[in-house]
Amino acid sequence: MSSIKSDPRREDTIVPFHLPRKADDEEDWSQLFATLASMASIMTRNRYKFIPWVAAYFGITASLNTRKTLKGKDSMSNNGSLLALVAIFTFYLNFYLVHKKSMLAVESGEIKLI
């Protein structure tokens, strides 16, 4: 019949599962892509409207995946997401300012609508 000693469900033979520890010097590629994409959108003066959104995606991904232990140690841990927000803000700010200037030019008579 069955032996109690060969039963794998015994309390003294249980090995608890632990996630493997991650190294503190692990690289954050999402943060790097967010920083590079937002700087690319700012340097190209927002000619391509998809670049700030790519930067925003990677910035949000990086900020959501940052561990609590690294957030306390690094004061610049969210610089990629902040740069992505700045890139999107400047992209839509340009739309607003250009539209406002053109409307003022139409009102003053500098530009005539047909």
Biopython code that builds the backbone (N, CA, C, O; Angstrom):
import numpy as np
from Bio.PDB.StructureBuilder import StructureBuilder

atoms = [
    (1, "MET", "N", (0.797, -1.148, 0.000)),
    (1, "MET", "CA", (0.000, 0.000, 0.000)),
    (1, "MET", "C", (0.872, 1.255, 0.000)),
    (1, "MET", "O", (2.049, 1.199, -0.357)),
    (2, "SER", "N", (0.302, 2.365, 0.394)),
    (2, "SER", "CA", (1.072, 3.600, 0.283)),
    (2, "SER", "C", (1.798, 3.919, 1.588)),
    (2, "SER", "O", (1.297, 3.670, 2.685)),
    (3, "SER", "N", (2.927, 4.447, 1.438)),
    (3, "SER", "CA", (3.739, 4.799, 2.592)),
    (3, "SER", "C", (3.594, 6.295, 2.866)),
    (3, "SER", "O", (3.526, 7.084, 1.924)),
    (4, "ILE", "N", (3.546, 6.690, 4.102)),
    (4, "ILE", "CA", (3.421, 8.094, 4.473)),
    (4, "ILE", "C", (4.712, 8.840, 4.153)),
    (4, "ILE", "O", (4.655, 10.021, 3.809)),
    (5, "LYS", "N", (5.852, 8.208, 4.252)),
    (5, "LYS", "CA", (7.127, 8.869, 4.006)),
    (5, "LYS", "C", (7.339, 9.210, 2.531)),
    (5, "LYS", "O", (8.090, 10.139, 2.232)),
    (6, "SER", "N", (6.715, 8.503, 1.611)),
    (6, "SER", "CA", (6.897, 8.788, 0.192)),
    (6, "SER", "C", (5.854, 9.771, -0.351)),
    (6, "SER", "O", (5.850, 10.076, -1.544)),
    (7, "ASP", "N", (4.989, 10.256, 0.505)),
    (7, "ASP", "CA", (3.957, 11.198, 0.081)),
    (7, "ASP", "C", (4.596, 12.573, -0.155)),
    (7, "ASP", "O", (5.142, 13.155, 0.782)),
    (8, "PRO", "N", (4.541, 13.106, -1.380)),
    (8, "PRO", "CA", (5.170, 14.401, -1.649)),
    (8, "PRO", "C", (4.407, 15.577, -1.073)),
    (8, "PRO", "O", (4.891, 16.705, -1.162)),
    (9, "ARG", "N", (3.253, 15.373, -0.495)),
    (9, "ARG", "CA", (2.438, 16.460, 0.029)),
    (9, "ARG", "C", (2.663, 16.702, 1.513)),
    (9, "ARG", "O", (1.872, 17.400, 2.147)),
    (10, "ARG", "N", (3.689, 16.161, 2.062)),
    (10, "ARG", "CA", (3.946, 16.350, 3.482)),
    (10, "ARG", "C", (4.371, 17.788, 3.756)),
    (10, "ARG", "O", (5.000, 18.428, 2.914)),
    (11, "GLU", "N", (4.032, 18.277, 4.907)),
    (11, "GLU", "CA", (4.328, 19.659, 5.290)),
    (11, "GLU", "C", (5.821, 19.944, 5.352)),
    (11, "GLU", "O", (6.245, 21.047, 5.006)),
    (12, "ASP", "N", (6.616, 18.998, 5.776)),
    (12, "ASP", "CA", (8.051, 19.254, 5.923)),
    (12, "ASP", "C", (8.805, 19.182, 4.602)),
    (12, "ASP", "O", (9.982, 19.543, 4.558)),
    (13, "THR", "N", (8.171, 18.731, 3.525)),
    (13, "THR", "CA", (8.853, 18.673, 2.222)),
    (13, "THR", "C", (8.430, 19.804, 1.286)),
    (13, "THR", "O", (8.857, 19.835, 0.131)),
    (14, "ILE", "N", (7.608, 20.722, 1.757)),
    (14, "ILE", "CA", (7.153, 21.829, 0.915)),
    (14, "ILE", "C", (8.270, 22.853, 0.769)),
    (14, "ILE", "O", (8.867, 23.282, 1.756)),
    (15, "VAL", "N", (8.541, 23.235, -0.457)),
    (15, "VAL", "CA", (9.519, 24.280, -0.750)),
    (15, "VAL", "C", (8.749, 25.480, -1.305)),
    (15, "VAL", "O", (8.173, 25.383, -2.389)),
    (16, "PRO", "N", (8.726, 26.591, -0.599)),
    (16, "PRO", "CA", (7.957, 27.743, -1.084)),
    (16, "PRO", "C", (8.604, 28.356, -2.333)),
    (16, "PRO", "O", (9.826, 28.364, -2.480)),
    (17, "PHE", "N", (7.754, 28.865, -3.218)),
    (17, "PHE", "CA", (8.226, 29.485, -4.453)),
    (17, "PHE", "C", (8.581, 30.944, -4.193)),
    (17, "PHE", "O", (7.822, 31.673, -3.554)),
    (18, "HIS", "N", (9.739, 31.361, -4.691)),
    (18, "HIS", "CA", (10.175, 32.752, -4.615)),
    (18, "HIS", "C", (10.577, 33.195, -6.009)),
    (18, "HIS", "O", (11.254, 32.467, -6.734)),
    (19, "LEU", "N", (10.152, 34.396, -6.375)),
    (19, "LEU", "CA", (10.585, 34.942, -7.653)),
    (19, "LEU", "C", (12.083, 35.200, -7.619)),
    (19, "LEU", "O", (12.616, 35.584, -6.578)),
    (20, "PRO", "N", (12.769, 34.997, -8.730)),
    (20, "PRO", "CA", (14.203, 35.283, -8.733)),
    (20, "PRO", "C", (14.455, 36.780, -8.564)),
    (20, "PRO", "O", (13.720, 37.611, -9.098)),
    (21, "ARG", "N", (15.476, 37.099, -7.833)),
    (21, "ARG", "CA", (15.809, 38.500, -7.580)),
    (21, "ARG", "C", (16.401, 39.130, -8.831)),
    (21, "ARG", "O", (17.200, 38.513, -9.536)),
    (22, "LYS", "N", (16.003, 40.357, -9.093)),
    (22, "LYS", "CA", (16.536, 41.083, -10.243)),
    (22, "LYS", "C", (17.715, 41.922, -9.775)),
    (22, "LYS", "O", (17.760, 42.397, -8.641)),
    (23, "ALA", "N", (18.648, 42.084, -10.668)),
    (23, "ALA", "CA", (19.817, 42.893, -10.339)),
    (23, "ALA", "C", (19.425, 44.367, -10.321)),
    (23, "ALA", "O", (18.565, 44.792, -11.092)),
    (24, "ASP", "N", (20.048, 45.142, -9.450)),
    (24, "ASP", "CA", (19.746, 46.563, -9.364)),
    (24, "ASP", "C", (20.269, 47.342, -10.563)),
    (24, "ASP", "O", (19.758, 48.418, -10.874)),
    (25, "ASP", "N", (21.268, 46.815, -11.227)),
    (25, "ASP", "CA", (21.843, 47.529, -12.367)),
    (25, "ASP", "C", (21.215, 47.092, -13.696)),
    (25, "ASP", "O", (21.819, 47.265, -14.754)),
    (26, "GLU", "N", (20.020, 46.534, -13.640)),
    (26, "GLU", "CA", (19.327, 46.101, -14.846)),
    (26, "GLU", "C", (18.957, 47.322, -15.692)),
    (26, "GLU", "O", (18.547, 48.351, -15.154)),
    (27, "GLU", "N", (19.100, 47.209, -16.997)),
    (27, "GLU", "CA", (18.842, 48.337, -17.871)),
    (27, "GLU", "C", (17.358, 48.456, -18.173)),
    (27, "GLU", "O", (16.652, 47.453, -18.277)),
    (28, "ASP", "N", (16.899, 49.671, -18.312)),
    (28, "ASP", "CA", (15.500, 49.933, -18.605)),
    (28, "ASP", "C", (15.399, 50.440, -20.039)),
    (28, "ASP", "O", (15.626, 51.618, -20.311)),
    (29, "TRP", "N", (15.057, 49.537, -20.945)),
    (29, "TRP", "CA", (15.018, 49.901, -22.358)),
    (29, "TRP", "C", (13.827, 50.788, -22.685)),
    (29, "TRP", "O", (13.919, 51.622, -23.586)),
    (30, "SER", "N", (12.736, 50.636, -21.995)),
    (30, "SER", "CA", (11.572, 51.494, -22.245)),
    (30, "SER", "C", (11.899, 52.945, -21.925)),
    (30, "SER", "O", (11.498, 53.859, -22.646)),
    (31, "GLN", "N", (12.622, 53.141, -20.848)),
    (31, "GLN", "CA", (13.027, 54.494, -20.466)),
    (31, "GLN", "C", (13.949, 55.095, -21.524)),
    (31, "GLN", "O", (13.827, 56.272, -21.864)),
    (32, "LEU", "N", (14.855, 54.298, -22.034)),
    (32, "LEU", "CA", (15.775, 54.780, -23.066)),
    (32, "LEU", "C", (15.033, 55.119, -24.346)),
    (32, "LEU", "O", (15.293, 56.163, -24.946)),
    (33, "PHE", "N", (14.111, 54.260, -24.782)),
    (33, "PHE", "CA", (13.345, 54.539, -26.005)),
    (33, "PHE", "C", (12.446, 55.757, -25.826)),
    (33, "PHE", "O", (12.273, 56.537, -26.763)),
    (34, "ALA", "N", (11.877, 55.930, -24.650)),
    (34, "ALA", "CA", (11.044, 57.107, -24.390)),
    (34, "ALA", "C", (11.870, 58.380, -24.490)),
    (34, "ALA", "O", (11.430, 59.370, -25.075)),
    (35, "THR", "N", (13.059, 58.352, -23.921)),
    (35, "THR", "CA", (13.923, 59.528, -23.975)),
    (35, "THR", "C", (14.363, 59.813, -25.397)),
    (35, "THR", "O", (14.332, 60.963, -25.836)),
    (36, "LEU", "N", (14.771, 58.784, -26.123)),
    (36, "LEU", "CA", (15.230, 58.987, -27.502)),
    (36, "LEU", "C", (14.103, 59.448, -28.421)),
    (36, "LEU", "O", (14.308, 60.340, -29.245)),
    (37, "ALA", "N", (12.927, 58.862, -28.294)),
    (37, "ALA", "CA", (11.814, 59.241, -29.164)),
    (37, "ALA", "C", (11.338, 60.656, -28.866)),
    (37, "ALA", "O", (11.021, 61.406, -29.789)),
    (38, "SER", "N", (11.285, 61.031, -27.598)),
    (38, "SER", "CA", (10.852, 62.394, -27.291)),
    (38, "SER", "C", (11.887, 63.419, -27.727)),
    (38, "SER", "O", (11.523, 64.499, -28.191)),
    (39, "MET", "N", (13.162, 63.104, -27.587)),
    (39, "MET", "CA", (14.184, 64.037, -28.084)),
    (39, "MET", "C", (14.158, 64.116, -29.607)),
    (39, "MET", "O", (14.394, 65.182, -30.175)),
    (40, "ALA", "N", (13.874, 62.993, -30.275)),
    (40, "ALA", "CA", (13.768, 63.010, -31.739)),
    (40, "ALA", "C", (12.593, 63.866, -32.189)),
    (40, "ALA", "O", (12.697, 64.591, -33.179)),
    (41, "SER", "N", (11.482, 63.789, -31.475)),
    (41, "SER", "CA", (10.331, 64.605, -31.866)),
    (41, "SER", "C", (10.582, 66.086, -31.614)),
    (41, "SER", "O", (10.129, 66.936, -32.380)),
    (42, "ILE", "N", (11.298, 66.391, -30.549)),
    (42, "ILE", "CA", (11.603, 67.800, -30.277)),
    (42, "ILE", "C", (12.632, 68.329, -31.267)),
    (42, "ILE", "O", (12.522, 69.469, -31.719)),
    (43, "MET", "N", (13.632, 67.517, -31.612)),
    (43, "MET", "CA", (14.665, 67.960, -32.550)),
    (43, "MET", "C", (14.150, 68.104, -33.983)),
    (43, "MET", "O", (14.636, 68.951, -34.733)),
    (44, "THR", "N", (13.177, 67.289, -34.364)),
    (44, "THR", "CA", (12.607, 67.418, -35.713)),
    (44, "THR", "C", (11.464, 68.420, -35.743)),
    (44, "THR", "O", (10.763, 68.535, -36.748)),
    (45, "ARG", "N", (11.276, 69.133, -34.662)),
    (45, "ARG", "CA", (10.246, 70.150, -34.511)),
    (45, "ARG", "C", (8.857, 69.594, -34.796)),
    (45, "ARG", "O", (8.012, 70.254, -35.401)),
    (46, "ASN", "N", (8.655, 68.399, -34.355)),
    (46, "ASN", "CA", (7.353, 67.739, -34.396)),
    (46, "ASN", "C", (6.766, 67.639, -35.797)),
    (46, "ASN", "O", (5.564, 67.833, -35.984)),
    (47, "ARG", "N", (7.599, 67.340, -36.775)),
    (47, "ARG", "CA", (7.095, 67.140, -38.137)),
    (47, "ARG", "C", (6.310, 65.848, -38.262)),
    (47, "ARG", "O", (5.376, 65.755, -39.058)),
    (48, "TYR", "N", (6.681, 64.872, -37.491)),
    (48, "TYR", "CA", (6.040, 63.560, -37.567)),
    (48, "TYR", "C", (5.211, 63.362, -36.309)),
    (48, "TYR", "O", (5.754, 63.279, -35.208)),
    (49, "LYS", "N", (3.897, 63.285, -36.472)),
    (49, "LYS", "CA", (3.033, 63.281, -35.295)),
    (49, "LYS", "C", (3.001, 61.960, -34.543)),
    (49, "LYS", "O", (2.478, 61.911, -33.430)),
    (50, "PHE", "N", (3.537, 60.900, -35.107)),
    (50, "PHE", "CA", (3.519, 59.621, -34.399)),
    (50, "PHE", "C", (4.663, 59.500, -33.400)),
    (50, "PHE", "O", (4.571, 58.700, -32.469)),
    (51, "ILE", "N", (5.733, 60.265, -33.563)),
    (51, "ILE", "CA", (6.892, 60.126, -32.677)),
    (51, "ILE", "C", (6.568, 60.519, -31.233)),
    (51, "ILE", "O", (6.969, 59.797, -30.320)),
    (52, "PRO", "N", (5.862, 61.632, -30.981)),
    (52, "PRO", "CA", (5.538, 61.922, -29.567)),
    (52, "PRO", "C", (4.649, 60.863, -28.923)),
    (52, "PRO", "O", (4.753, 60.612, -27.722)),
    (53, "TRP", "N", (3.776, 60.243, -29.713)),
    (53, "TRP", "CA", (2.917, 59.206, -29.154)),
    (53, "TRP", "C", (3.698, 57.934, -28.867)),
    (53, "TRP", "O", (3.403, 57.234, -27.898)),
    (54, "VAL", "N", (4.684, 57.627, -29.688)),
    (54, "VAL", "CA", (5.564, 56.487, -29.403)),
    (54, "VAL", "C", (6.337, 56.753, -28.116)),
    (54, "VAL", "O", (6.491, 55.868, -27.275)),
    (55, "ALA", "N", (6.818, 57.981, -27.977)),
    (55, "ALA", "CA", (7.534, 58.358, -26.760)),
    (55, "ALA", "C", (6.625, 58.267, -25.540)),
    (55, "ALA", "O", (7.055, 57.827, -24.474)),
    (56, "ALA", "N", (5.375, 58.681, -25.693)),
    (56, "ALA", "CA", (4.432, 58.601, -24.576)),
    (56, "ALA", "C", (4.161, 57.151, -24.189)),
    (56, "ALA", "O", (4.071, 56.829, -23.004)),
    (57, "TYR", "N", (4.032, 56.281, -25.178)),
    (57, "TYR", "CA", (3.805, 54.864, -24.889)),
    (57, "TYR", "C", (4.963, 54.273, -24.093)),
    (57, "TYR", "O", (4.759, 53.620, -23.070)),
    (58, "PHE", "N", (6.182, 54.510, -24.576)),
    (58, "PHE", "CA", (7.336, 53.964, -23.865)),
    (58, "PHE", "C", (7.548, 54.638, -22.512)),
    (58, "PHE", "O", (8.006, 53.994, -21.568)),
    (59, "GLY", "N", (7.223, 55.919, -22.408)),
    (59, "GLY", "CA", (7.347, 56.609, -21.125)),
    (59, "GLY", "C", (6.390, 56.075, -20.084)),
    (59, "GLY", "O", (6.764, 55.895, -18.926)),
    (60, "ILE", "N", (5.138, 55.817, -20.492)),
    (60, "ILE", "CA", (4.162, 55.255, -19.563)),
    (60, "ILE", "C", (4.557, 53.834, -19.179)),
    (60, "ILE", "O", (4.439, 53.442, -18.018)),
    (61, "THR", "N", (5.033, 53.057, -20.170)),
    (61, "THR", "CA", (5.480, 51.701, -19.885)),
    (61, "THR", "C", (6.641, 51.705, -18.898)),
    (61, "THR", "O", (6.679, 50.892, -17.974)),
    (62, "ALA", "N", (7.576, 52.611, -19.091)),
    (62, "ALA", "CA", (8.740, 52.673, -18.200)),
    (62, "ALA", "C", (8.339, 53.084, -16.787)),
    (62, "ALA", "O", (8.835, 52.521, -15.811)),
    (63, "SER", "N", (7.442, 54.063, -16.673)),
    (63, "SER", "CA", (7.068, 54.503, -15.327)),
    (63, "SER", "C", (6.222, 53.463, -14.600)),
    (63, "SER", "O", (6.292, 53.360, -13.375)),
    (64, "LEU", "N", (5.415, 52.683, -15.344)),
    (64, "LEU", "CA", (4.622, 51.642, -14.694)),
    (64, "LEU", "C", (5.457, 50.433, -14.298)),
    (64, "LEU", "O", (5.114, 49.735, -13.344)),
    (65, "ASN", "N", (6.540, 50.175, -15.009)),
    (65, "ASN", "CA", (7.364, 49.007, -14.729)),
    (65, "ASN", "C", (8.545, 49.286, -13.817)),
    (65, "ASN", "O", (9.328, 48.378, -13.540)),
    (66, "THR", "N", (8.693, 50.501, -13.349)),
    (66, "THR", "CA", (9.790, 50.828, -12.449)),
    (66, "THR", "C", (9.520, 50.244, -11.066)),
    (66, "THR", "O", (8.427, 50.392, -10.521)),
    (67, "ARG", "N", (10.507, 49.593, -10.520)),
    (67, "ARG", "CA", (10.343, 48.999, -9.191)),
    (67, "ARG", "C", (10.444, 50.074, -8.112)),
    (67, "ARG", "O", (11.087, 51.107, -8.300)),
    (68, "LYS", "N", (9.810, 49.814, -7.005)),
    (68, "LYS", "CA", (9.804, 50.780, -5.899)),
    (68, "LYS", "C", (11.208, 51.017, -5.361)),
    (68, "LYS", "O", (11.528, 52.122, -4.922)),
    (69, "THR", "N", (12.040, 49.996, -5.391)),
    (69, "THR", "CA", (13.388, 50.154, -4.852)),
    (69, "THR", "C", (14.211, 51.098, -5.710)),
    (69, "THR", "O", (15.072, 51.812, -5.196)),
    (70, "LEU", "N", (13.955, 51.110, -7.013)),
    (70, "LEU", "CA", (14.708, 52.003, -7.883)),
    (70, "LEU", "C", (14.141, 53.411, -7.897)),
    (70, "LEU", "O", (14.869, 54.367, -8.166)),
    (71, "LYS", "N", (12.846, 53.554, -7.610)),
    (71, "LYS", "CA", (12.241, 54.884, -7.599)),
    (71, "LYS", "C", (12.836, 55.753, -6.494)),
    (71, "LYS", "O", (13.030, 56.954, -6.682)),
    (72, "GLY", "N", (13.121, 55.155, -5.358)),
    (72, "GLY", "CA", (13.659, 55.921, -4.248)),
    (72, "GLY", "C", (15.116, 56.310, -4.443)),
    (72, "GLY", "O", (15.550, 57.353, -3.954)),
    (73, "LYS", "N", (15.871, 55.485, -5.150)),
    (73, "LYS", "CA", (17.306, 55.739, -5.320)),
    (73, "LYS", "C", (17.598, 56.746, -6.421)),
    (73, "LYS", "O", (18.545, 57.524, -6.313)),
    (74, "ASP", "N", (16.795, 56.740, -7.479)),
    (74, "ASP", "CA", (17.094, 57.556, -8.649)),
    (74, "ASP", "C", (16.128, 58.728, -8.713)),
    (74, "ASP", "O", (14.917, 58.538, -8.821)),
    (75, "SER", "N", (16.662, 59.929, -8.647)),
    (75, "SER", "CA", (15.793, 61.097, -8.704)),
    (75, "SER", "C", (15.307, 61.368, -10.130)),
    (75, "SER", "O", (14.292, 62.040, -10.317)),
    (76, "MET", "N", (16.007, 60.863, -11.120)),
    (76, "MET", "CA", (15.612, 61.071, -12.512)),
    (76, "MET", "C", (14.994, 59.804, -13.102)),
    (76, "MET", "O", (15.189, 59.517, -14.284)),
    (77, "SER", "N", (14.270, 59.059, -12.314)),
    (77, "SER", "CA", (13.746, 57.779, -12.790)),
    (77, "SER", "C", (12.618, 57.952, -13.796)),
    (77, "SER", "O", (12.346, 57.030, -14.565)),
    (78, "ASN", "N", (11.959, 59.091, -13.816)),
    (78, "ASN", "CA", (10.845, 59.301, -14.737)),
    (78, "ASN", "C", (11.162, 60.333, -15.809)),
    (78, "ASN", "O", (10.247, 60.955, -16.349)),
    (79, "ASN", "N", (12.421, 60.527, -16.124)),
    (79, "ASN", "CA", (12.734, 61.561, -17.103)),
    (79, "ASN", "C", (12.237, 61.206, -18.493)),
    (79, "ASN", "O", (11.916, 62.114, -19.260)),
    (80, "GLY", "N", (12.159, 59.940, -18.854)),
    (80, "GLY", "CA", (11.637, 59.551, -20.165)),
    (80, "GLY", "C", (10.163, 59.871, -20.299)),
    (80, "GLY", "O", (9.729, 60.368, -21.338)),
    (81, "SER", "N", (9.390, 59.595, -19.267)),
    (81, "SER", "CA", (7.962, 59.893, -19.336)),
    (81, "SER", "C", (7.703, 61.397, -19.282)),
    (81, "SER", "O", (6.771, 61.888, -19.920)),
    (82, "LEU", "N", (8.508, 62.122, -18.534)),
    (82, "LEU", "CA", (8.347, 63.570, -18.508)),
    (82, "LEU", "C", (8.705, 64.196, -19.856)),
    (82, "LEU", "O", (8.019, 65.108, -20.318)),
    (83, "LEU", "N", (9.766, 63.715, -20.481)),
    (83, "LEU", "CA", (10.117, 64.211, -21.804)),
    (83, "LEU", "C", (9.053, 63.856, -22.829)),
    (83, "LEU", "O", (8.787, 64.642, -23.739)),
    (84, "ALA", "N", (8.447, 62.696, -22.698)),
    (84, "ALA", "CA", (7.370, 62.311, -23.614)),
    (84, "ALA", "C", (6.168, 63.236, -23.461)),
    (84, "ALA", "O", (5.554, 63.624, -24.455)),
    (85, "LEU", "N", (5.831, 63.588, -22.233)),
    (85, "LEU", "CA", (4.736, 64.531, -22.020)),
    (85, "LEU", "C", (5.061, 65.907, -22.581)),
    (85, "LEU", "O", (4.187, 66.573, -23.136)),
    (86, "VAL", "N", (6.300, 66.334, -22.444)),
    (86, "VAL", "CA", (6.720, 67.614, -23.019)),
    (86, "VAL", "C", (6.636, 67.571, -24.544)),
    (86, "VAL", "O", (6.220, 68.548, -25.166)),
    (87, "ALA", "N", (7.025, 66.454, -25.150)),
    (87, "ALA", "CA", (6.964, 66.327, -26.606)),
    (87, "ALA", "C", (5.523, 66.407, -27.098)),
    (87, "ALA", "O", (5.250, 67.088, -28.087)),
    (88, "ILE", "N", (4.599, 65.724, -26.427)),
    (88, "ILE", "CA", (3.194, 65.792, -26.835)),
    (88, "ILE", "C", (2.631, 67.189, -26.603)),
    (88, "ILE", "O", (1.881, 67.703, -27.433)),
    (89, "PHE", "N", (2.989, 67.802, -25.481)),
    (89, "PHE", "CA", (2.507, 69.157, -25.185)),
    (89, "PHE", "C", (2.983, 70.151, -26.240)),
    (89, "PHE", "O", (2.191, 70.959, -26.724)),
    (90, "THR", "N", (4.262, 70.103, -26.603)),
    (90, "THR", "CA", (4.763, 71.036, -27.615)),
    (90, "THR", "C", (4.165, 70.760, -28.985)),
    (90, "THR", "O", (3.970, 71.685, -29.772)),
    (91, "PHE", "N", (3.869, 69.485, -29.282)),
    (91, "PHE", "CA", (3.260, 69.149, -30.563)),
    (91, "PHE", "C", (1.887, 69.805, -30.685)),
    (91, "PHE", "O", (1.601, 70.442, -31.699)),
    (92, "TYR", "N", (1.046, 69.665, -29.684)),
    (92, "TYR", "CA", (-0.288, 70.245, -29.743)),
    (92, "TYR", "C", (-0.286, 71.726, -29.452)),
    (92, "TYR", "O", (-1.201, 72.426, -29.885)),
    (93, "LEU", "N", (0.689, 72.230, -28.746)),
    (93, "LEU", "CA", (0.809, 73.663, -28.543)),
    (93, "LEU", "C", (1.097, 74.364, -29.865)),
    (93, "LEU", "O", (0.580, 75.452, -30.115)),
    (94, "ASN", "N", (1.922, 73.744, -30.715)),
    (94, "ASN", "CA", (2.190, 74.312, -32.033)),
    (94, "ASN", "C", (0.911, 74.388, -32.859)),
    (94, "ASN", "O", (0.699, 75.382, -33.554)),
    (95, "PHE", "N", (0.058, 73.379, -32.808)),
    (95, "PHE", "CA", (-1.215, 73.423, -33.521)),
    (95, "PHE", "C", (-2.064, 74.590, -33.050)),
    (95, "PHE", "O", (-2.653, 75.307, -33.858)),
    (96, "TYR", "N", (-2.123, 74.777, -31.741)),
    (96, "TYR", "CA", (-2.953, 75.833, -31.178)),
    (96, "TYR", "C", (-2.411, 77.207, -31.557)),
    (96, "TYR", "O", (-3.175, 78.073, -31.984)),
    (97, "LEU", "N", (-1.119, 77.416, -31.408)),
    (97, "LEU", "CA", (-0.543, 78.725, -31.694)),
    (97, "LEU", "C", (-0.618, 79.066, -33.176)),
    (97, "LEU", "O", (-0.903, 80.212, -33.524)),
    (98, "VAL", "N", (-0.371, 78.103, -34.054)),
    (98, "VAL", "CA", (-0.438, 78.364, -35.486)),
    (98, "VAL", "C", (-1.877, 78.685, -35.883)),
    (98, "VAL", "O", (-2.116, 79.583, -36.691)),
    (99, "HIS", "N", (-2.823, 77.959, -35.321)),
    (99, "HIS", "CA", (-4.223, 78.217, -35.630)),
    (99, "HIS", "C", (-4.640, 79.595, -35.128)),
    (99, "HIS", "O", (-5.356, 80.319, -35.821)),
    (100, "LYS", "N", (-4.201, 79.958, -33.940)),
    (100, "LYS", "CA", (-4.553, 81.253, -33.373)),
    (100, "LYS", "C", (-3.956, 82.390, -34.202)),
    (100, "LYS", "O", (-4.627, 83.395, -34.436)),
    (101, "LYS", "N", (-2.695, 82.246, -34.652)),
    (101, "LYS", "CA", (-2.060, 83.273, -35.473)),
    (101, "LYS", "C", (-2.764, 83.420, -36.821)),
    (101, "LYS", "O", (-2.947, 84.533, -37.314)),
    (102, "SER", "N", (-3.157, 82.293, -37.411)),
    (102, "SER", "CA", (-3.834, 82.372, -38.703)),
    (102, "SER", "C", (-5.209, 83.010, -38.561)),
    (102, "SER", "O", (-5.633, 83.749, -39.449)),
    (103, "MET", "N", (-5.915, 82.743, -37.466)),
    (103, "MET", "CA", (-7.223, 83.370, -37.252)),
    (103, "MET", "C", (-7.078, 84.873, -37.022)),
    (103, "MET", "O", (-7.911, 85.656, -37.478)),
    (104, "LEU", "N", (-6.026, 85.271, -36.319)),
    (104, "LEU", "CA", (-5.774, 86.704, -36.129)),
    (104, "LEU", "C", (-5.403, 87.378, -37.450)),
    (104, "LEU", "O", (-5.780, 88.524, -37.694)),
    (105, "ALA", "N", (-4.669, 86.668, -38.297)),
    (105, "ALA", "CA", (-4.305, 87.226, -39.597)),
    (105, "ALA", "C", (-5.530, 87.381, -40.497)),
    (105, "ALA", "O", (-5.606, 88.341, -41.263)),
    (106, "VAL", "N", (-6.474, 86.472, -40.421)),
    (106, "VAL", "CA", (-7.710, 86.586, -41.202)),
    (106, "VAL", "C", (-8.546, 87.761, -40.699)),
    (106, "VAL", "O", (-9.118, 88.511, -41.490)),
    (107, "GLU", "N", (-8.608, 87.913, -39.384)),
    (107, "GLU", "CA", (-9.380, 89.020, -38.812)),
    (107, "GLU", "C", (-8.777, 90.374, -39.162)),
    (107, "GLU", "O", (-9.509, 91.332, -39.408)),
    (108, "SER", "N", (-7.454, 90.460, -39.185)),
    (108, "SER", "CA", (-6.813, 91.747, -39.482)),
    (108, "SER", "C", (-6.775, 92.041, -40.972)),
    (108, "SER", "O", (-6.492, 93.172, -41.369)),
    (109, "GLY", "N", (-7.052, 91.052, -41.800)),
    (109, "GLY", "CA", (-7.093, 91.293, -43.243)),
    (109, "GLY", "C", (-5.790, 90.923, -43.947)),
    (109, "GLY", "O", (-5.688, 91.109, -45.160)),
    (110, "GLU", "N", (-4.816, 90.418, -43.249)),
    (110, "GLU", "CA", (-3.563, 90.028, -43.890)),
    (110, "GLU", "C", (-3.771, 88.839, -44.814)),
    (110, "GLU", "O", (-3.117, 88.733, -45.852)),
    (111, "ILE", "N", (-4.664, 87.963, -44.448)),
    (111, "ILE", "CA", (-4.984, 86.791, -45.273)),
    (111, "ILE", "C", (-6.460, 86.922, -45.649)),
    (111, "ILE", "O", (-7.314, 87.150, -44.792)),
    (112, "LYS", "N", (-6.742, 86.777, -46.938)),
    (112, "LYS", "CA", (-8.128, 86.873, -47.403)),
    (112, "LYS", "C", (-8.631, 85.486, -47.752)),
    (112, "LYS", "O", (-7.971, 84.730, -48.465)),
    (113, "LEU", "N", (-9.803, 85.166, -47.240)),
    (113, "LEU", "CA", (-10.443, 83.901, -47.561)),
    (113, "LEU", "C", (-11.263, 84.083, -48.842)),
    (113, "LEU", "O", (-11.912, 85.114, -49.023)),
    (114, "ILE", "N", (-11.234, 83.110, -49.706)),
    (114, "ILE", "CA", (-11.958, 83.219, -50.984)),
    (114, "ILE", "C", (-13.414, 82.906, -50.796)),
    (114, "ILE", "O", (-14.183, 82.945, -51.757)),
]
sb = StructureBuilder()
sb.init_structure("model")
sb.init_model(0)
sb.init_chain("A")
sb.init_seg("    ")
for serial, (resi, resn, name, xyz) in enumerate(atoms, 1):
    if name == "N":
        sb.init_residue(resn, " ", resi, " ")
    sb.init_atom(name, np.array(xyz, "f"), 0.0, 1.0, " ", f" {name:<3s}", serial, name[0])
structure = sb.get_structure()
